[in-house]
Each structure stands twice: as structure tokens, then as C-alpha cells.
């Protein structure tokens, strides 16, 4: 479950955040549209992902995995390479089918694509590419004005704007984004529960460009509910060459785990 | 017969010491049998009456949205309650049952919790009040404190949970949970009562008022959670009531009547959903030819197919976005959604003229966003029926799971449903006999073990009976010869010995029954602290629970007497077959 949560965080990051934008103080909708326009990387890709999880009284745990993505059908494969206990475990999604593979039992467990995986934080939306504008709309103040302002995040000029969910099936009904004013990169995101309690904060600390798109390669997720829980996600070795179709098969995942 | 009975009784008390010893052995066997049976029945009763009943009711109506078991929500409360009202006339109580998993933080300590709603709105019967009191033995606070919202959302929790979370009366407890729409929710709760759990299952949940958990979990005003139905005579009615509710909940075709706008044109239409499992998509691809659009995309998870004439009326082309609006059943504002048309059906395709066929996922998103009212009869006439080739792949209002016979079958079907990736709501109606058939099996297994152990014990005891009888016959051989010589019939001699044994067995088993009841009383007094040990589920308020039944008690007594008679028959027959002369000559 812990691993799945981490994967969910990772997917939240790569799904929502590889955005680029430049312009003056914009309307929130146009900001969201521009963000989502830059979300999808329309190419096959593979990358190495490292997650460092810190929990109070539990020390630090490091996870390492390989991520493969096929563009034509948005299929993906994840295989853990560390720690030893997770090595060989993996996830494979093709179309509407989503499997979890456990090396110890050498079994595939089918997971519903829309299912909250194992009851963890990883919900369906983490694995889907639903558009930001379909999910969120600008939040307005009592006068009906969009809540957006220009400010600084550290020394960087940013737009800080608030959005609220349009639909009920999103994890967080309220969010605040901080995006750079110069290139529109998202630097910080706060997620709130339905009672507007701050639940998590995400920092996107380093980006790289892949085929003209931005990919956050260093991210920090802080659990604001249970203080002391935080996870760092590092993405490296991004390769965008076409991947062999045999990678996205159960047999390949099984063989990798041998 | 009366004379023989008198002789048998006299013979029985003539050999007091021997018969008392033998009687004690039989009584002990009877006591063990009845005690063990009462204990296993007690376990079953505890599981059924105190655990299964509270967790799933005598009959339950539960749901699964998007294949997620924790999404226990149905968006039309009236539909469910009407079916229950009509079909469950024997119901004493029908109430919502909500249990949500979450994370709670007390004073510097966090733990996983289950938040359980308690319905405080209705009046409790005296029996229910007593049950609540025995389940919630409050050490601090009161049960009714759940109604007092002056300091926040009040909760009751077990002393073990309070200790782990380091909270006391009046302390705040923060919780985070994922609601029924998968939306994250958080709240601050206030400890309004700490209780001593009646069994191990009661030590996990945190109890709060039903309305509070409904709000926290994101239930809308017309949403309804799983329903638990309590019946007067569940043993006889539970399955029948479940069957009737199941029949009353047969779903129809999911239909949204509304209007669409595109390219400045407007047209009334009917939106239907199509199943997106591989078989359904392939089937649809074969049956429906396209006039325009990409068939791979149209018959995919994201496909939206429009009827030929409707497309012409709206001047829609493949790839266009249309805006679809409809009125809600409960929500007067209704709903609006945008669909990108991926294909236009050929004029000869089996799709009605005014239909928009939407992939299951996007269709149900709209359907549940604002539940539409039932379609008008004139609209339903033109909708595909079972004679239409595409009928089998159209999305129903919800999927009604077939009735199951056992817990294993329920689990298997749930797993299959999860795999089917149905995007709507699945409804399941079960009686406690299906949800807890494992409990019945457990009781059966315990009874079987008891019976086998008892029989082994009796086998040993009955060897004693046979031996005693043989000794008696041997000692009384000349007496047998005498009574035969003065005219007693063979059958009477046989009956005399059989009755002697039967009387002994009857008296002994009655004494054993008395002993069993006395032992039950004594054992019930003993307090057993099991802590968090799961074996604690076998206890009620830390005491063993016995549930003797009249039928089982009488049956065991009868069984003992019958076995004793059976055992005595052959020695008695042998005695009766002795010739009077030989018997009288017998000398040792």
C-alpha cells in the first residue's frame, strides 16, 4: 500500500505538472488550459524514478523503479528495482486492464482502472489523463472575482490562484497553484479537503525539457495532515525512443522479475 | 408392560452402587455433549446476533460504484426505500449502515480507524436499548452525547483506541478519510464517550452520529448508503425478504432525456450508455456501421456515437463537441456535459433516430452527476428492447447482482464484478445466511466435533453399560429361569432388561442436563480478559456465552437413551433366549 501511494504521488506529478506557460496576469481558466495543453508528452518514454519516503518514527525508505510508457494507447509498465523487499514487483496497464504483479507469489492481480488501489491514496484519477479544465474551475471571492494574485515564492515571481472542483470524483475539491510568471511552470501546489483543511503540499523543485515539454524531475510531497510524512520523487535517465511492444506484456514483467 | 416397568425399576435400585457409578458416567457424557453444543450455538449466536447483524443486518442492500467496494452509495434513496417498504413487510427496522476507513490523529499518535455511523433519529425499542447498553458499556460520557454538537462532532470510542491515540474525554481527534466519491475529507472530532467494548470487533471503530458521517463521507441529500434490515423472525424470513427485495429492484435501461446544442443547432435527444468491456465493444463494432468517424475510437472507452438523423439535425460531424443538458430528478438545475462525437451511425444501423450512445464511463458520470427522472413512456417505446441487437450492450440503470447461496459465492461474484469494470453502480441484496454462511459452517463444524467427541466418550461409557448388563444377566441367570418358569414371556424378559438400561440412561442424562446447565451458569460468571486477542469475539462482555436450545437438549437426551437401548438390546435378547431349565440350573 505504501508503494502504491508513492506511485500515485509520482503519477500525480507527471500527469498534472509537465506544463509550460508564459504571459501576463491571465484568467485562471486560460492558465489551466495552457497547463493542460502542455501535459501530455506524445512519445514513448522510459525513465528511472527514485522515491524517498520519510515517516516519523519509521526513518527513511528508498524506492527505485523503472517506468515505461507507450504513447499510442497510454500503456505503462513500472518495475521496482529497490528495496530488496519490493524488487521485481510491478504494475502494468494496457487499455482498461490494470495488473499488479507480486514477485514472491508470481501472480498478477487485476486492479480496476478506476479503483482506489488497495484503499490507498492512489485513486483512479492518478492513472488517467483527465483534463484540468474538466476537473477544476476558478474559485471566486465573495465579489465573484477570480482568486488570483501575483506574488513571490522565495525570490521567484509567481501567480497564485485558487481552483475548485467542477466534478465530485476528484480527490481534492480545492487547490491552490503557484506558477512562475515568466514561463508558467508550476512550483507549488496545495490540496485541500472538502472542509478546506490543508491536506498536502507539493513542491516542484526542478524541471527538465523533453521534446519541448517540461517534466518535473525533482518533487517534494508533504503530508500536511500527518505531520512528518514526506516523499521526494526524482526522475532521471529520461529516454524518448520508441519502445518495443513486447515490453508492455505480462510475460516481460514476469521475466524481468526472475 | 406396567408390571415389567415396575420390575425394571426395582432391579435398577437393587444394584444402587453399580448403577450410580454407571449413571455418573452417562450423566457426565450427557453434560459434556449439552455443554459443548450450547457453547457452539452460543458462538454462532454471538456472531449472528451481535456481529453479523450489526455489520450487515438480517438482510442487507449494498452497492459498489466503479467496482469499488468502499463506494457504498446509491443516488436514488426513494427507489431503494420504496422497494424495501413494499417487499420487506416483516421489517422491524431499516437503517443506513456507513463505515468509512480513515486515519485519525490524537495527541501525537496516529492510527487507522473505521468511522461507523449510529442512527440516533429513530426511537429505539426496549430490546434495542438494552442491546446498545450491553454493547456500549460507557466508562466515561453517555451514549446520547452523540447528539450534542455544541463542541464539535462528538464520537464514542473504545478504551483501547483512546489509550492508543492518547485521547481523553473532551479531547480533539482529527480524521482524514476518502469519501464515497473518492474525495478527500477531513474533520475535527471530539471525544464524547469512552466505552468498554463488548467484543473484540467493537474495539476498532469510532462511532459517530449517522448524519455526521454522511456529511463527512460526502453523501448528497438523496444519496443512500447500504441498508441493513432487521427482521422479527430472521431465521424464517430473511431469505424470503431478500428474494422479494431483489425482485423489486430489477433495473431498467438507463436513459437520459435532454437536449443537445452544436453549431448553433438544438435538438432533443436521448442519451444511452454502452458497455465498454472488450466483448461489448467488439459486438457493437460488428452490429453498428458508421457513416462517419473512426470505428476504433468510436467503439472504445471514449467513444460517443450519434444517430444518423440526430447528427443531421444538429449538423454534427465526427470530432465536433456537443453540449448536452438534461433535467434532474431531484436537482432542478439538472446537468450539462460536453461530449466529443467520435462517430456517426449509418442510417441503417440499429440505433434509434434521436439517440446519442455514450461510452459507459462518460455516460455514468453524467447519469450520477444529476440523476435524470424516469423517461416518459412515449420515449421508452422508441428505445431498443430485447429484440434490438444492441440491447444487450446498453448500460442499465444499475447492475443487480444475482442472489447467492454462500459467502464464497458472494465473494466470487464480487470479484467477477470488479473484473467486469462496470462503471455504474452494482446493487447486491443478501440475507445474513449468505453474508455469513461461514458462521453457519463454523457452527456446524463445532457441533460435529462436539458430537464426534461425545460419541467417542459414549462409546467408552457404553462398553461399561454392556459389561454391567452382562454381569447383571450372569448374576441373575437363575432369577431369569425362575421368572420364565412361572410364566414370564421371552419378550417381557427382553423388555425388562432394556427398560432397566433405558431408565438408567434417562435418569442419568437428566442429571447430566442439570449438571450442564449448572456448569453453564458457573462458567458464565468467570470473567476472561482476552485483550486484543481475536478469540475475544467468542465472549460477551468478557464472559463465555452459552445458548442452549430446547430442541438440542431434548435431542441429545433422546439420543443417549436410544443408544443405551440399542446397546442393551443384544445382551437382553441373549438373556431372554435362555431356556428356563438351563437358567435355573446355572451355578457359578
Interface residues (C-beta under 8 A of the other chain):
Chain A: X95 X96 X110 X112 X113 X114 X115 X116 X119 X123 X124 X125 X165 X167 X168 X169 X170 X171 X172 X173 X191 X193 X194 X195 X197 X199 X225 X226
Chain B: X66 X67 X68 X70 X101 X103 X105 X110 X174 X176 X178 X179 X181 X182 X183 X184 X185 X186 X187 X218 X276 X277 X301 X361 X365 X369 X418 X419 X421 X423
